[in-house]
Amino acid sequence: MLAQCMKLRFLCTRQFQNKIEESVYTLLKIQIERFDWQAKFKITDNKIVCLTTGSEFVFYGLWRALDEIKSLESIDIHWAEEAHLLTEPQWEIIDPTLRKESSQHWIVFNPRLMTDFVYKRFVTRPPTDTICRKLNYTENPFLSETIKRVIEAAKAEDYEHYLHIYEGVPLNDDETCVIKRSWLQVAIDAHIKLEIDVSGAHRMGFDVADAGEDACATVASHGPLSYWSDSWRASEDELLKSCTRVWHVARAHGAKVIYDAIGVGATAGAKFNEINAGNTGRVEHEKFFAGGSVVKPDSLYADSRLKNKDFFNNVKAQAWWLVADRLRNTYNAVNNGQRFEPDEMLFLDSKMPNLTAMIDELSTPKKDYDLAGRVKVESKKDLAKRNVSSPNLADAYIMANLPGEFGRRSFFG
């Protein structure tokens, strides 16, 4: 209808489009036929044109044609269909493509996860001048009685599943991830809810930035409570500067530093020794080799009846799973009344800087498996394939919450 009122250029996109029939091209053809407008539109093999105004619809798949979209001119309306798979890097290219006065993005999607970029960007924290409209089956006047019965049955069988599928409520947890988002959310101030007097060693996890867009990150913990964090950009040749920054904060918190000793971080220990030698105070520090062999390889892991060496691919996977176990315990203590010792749980301070970002990072990496069937954590390389940035705060958090003297291969097991 808009195309018949004025001359407009519509850019219609979806993530994957190997052929034109996979786009909204087919939907538009159906609507043109439904309203008997065939004489008003010319439908070609790759576009639809309004004969009276010159309005046109063009169709692109983002995955293959993103570079072509950058060069498009005079787009009035960008219609992104099935946009739940839209990524942040793609959006950074598409958004500036609309340069005309009063141009608009129409972003249509079924919510999947709360952590998905498109949901966070356009629903949780929408840009200025955004109209956010939830549209569900209850507003569809053409709904058949058959599908109404299907919906009612789904509602009675699994209400949470019904809310997600039919009312557009995003899922809080991704079952394929190592750590569930709901566990982290319940862990916020859980020590207060459970009336636990926090005690234990002060430790600071330090994830050292590698090359590129990677960032340094630190997380400080007192016993099972993580209460402080920091994140900053630093190049490889600024390791001494970053270590000095961490050293001063660790001194102020009375914390021992556990740092990632892979890549650039391999020489962080020498930098800390250098800083210690030039100051009256001293900061203890310890290496953590994420790709190293598992701790206590011949001990059984939890109730799996498998030895650690048969369950975990490396010590990184072991560390993430043990942290996940303690967060699950916290969830069960708060929600189900189960009893655990304080050191069997983990807590998050609600006043902690970067808390939301850290929760997002911790609940993103997925479970993976090696050829021998042992579990491992999704690698940074595989995360990058999903356009997910390196989880620096998450890695720092894991190091700050390693069980006992984990780096020295002598923790409780």
Secondary structure, DSSP 8 states (H G I E B T S, - for coil): -HHHHS--EEEEEES--SSGGGSTHHHHHHHHHHTT-GGGEEE-SSEEEETTT--EEEEEEHHHHHHHHHT-----EEEESSGGG--HHHHHHHGGG--STT-EEEE-----BTTSHHHIIIIIS--TT-------GGG-TT--HHHHHHHHHHHHH-HHHHHHHHH---BS--TTBSS-HHHHHHHBTHHHHTT----S-EEEEEE---STT-EEEEEEEETTEEEEEEEEE--GGGHHHHHHHHHHHHHHHT-EEEEE-SGGGGGHHHHHHHHHHTSSS---EEEE-TTS--SSTTSB-TTS-SBHHHHBSSHHHHHHHHHHHHHHHHHHHHHH-----GGGS-EE-TT-TTHHHHHHHHT--BEEE-TTS-EEE--HHHHHHTT----HHHHHHHHHT-SSBGGGTB---
